[in-house]
């Protein structure tokens, strides 16, 4: 099945096929082409995809914890020759992508933290526990592969590819948000083994949670209190205050601006937010999508140049989006990019006070971070 770009200025197309175990795979092409594409069949003898584990409520913190025991044996640092995200160029050695070439592909993770099917109805419920009973970890975990080139990096991809990646984010956010089991969709990328990357091929992920995650829940509560006290939108007013003060602003576009937050926690941290009140990626208009890819790539380039003498800085990049249901009006789309690398060869470890008590200490100042990110602009 081939889909057009829905009237946007993106010149590409989406083709939906099916993998051997029933999972869908979506090919996002930078340019639309006439006729059928990506018709190679997945011939692997795959087992049925794993079903959802469970989520358990921690009565001490008020947070849900996901239990996904089937992930213990997931793929870990395979050799380049055995990368499951490469295209299948040799039919004798098939990968997760049946076609021999692609621009961007999206498919469900074979080792998901959240899955659309449970083991059985209410199989995880235990009425004798304190607090809410356990529930199936219903949801979705998608993999977004940014390039068929195993050695590529998102900072080096051509401009049209970044637009295609944005379109993949938008499409998956819209589709997964429509599942009534999903409470929030989180689009993110991990880069570098130092922060836990187990597949070096350039890729990101999309998690569709069956609950509002702790960080989002805390932000929503702060936003609720701020609205009650001032009538304003907390995230909108934070952006306005940063743009007015200017000290920590690192770039301004027509539709987005980036700044280092006043209370940044990480040795490298920057946020990117739309000027317009937008709940999620799916709500961006055509002009905003067109600008976003270039700004995102420029931010990542600056992060990679932050520490002199090293080529790549490990980072986590995540799009925080409004919940799909209750409190949606309190959410506002924004990106957080941060790195644990405080100096070349030196990681910021979360030791006793931060890991045990959540009492954060930053070893630098947000103003220094912002100054350096401006200094290394393209």
Secondary structure by P-SEA (a helix, b strand, c coil): ccccccccccccbbbbbcccccbbbbbbbcccccccccccccccccccccccccccccccccbbbbbbcccccccccccccccccccccccccccccccccccbbbbccccccccccccccccccccccccccccccccbbbbbbcccccccccccccaaaaaaaaaaaaaaaaaaaacccccccccccccccccccccccccccccccccccaaaaaaaaaaaaaaaaccccaaaaaaaaaaaaccccccccccccccccccccccbbbbbbbcccccccccccaaaaaaaaaaaaaaaaaaaacccccccccbbbbbbbccccccccccccbbbbbbccccccccccccccccccccccccccaaaaaaaaaaacc
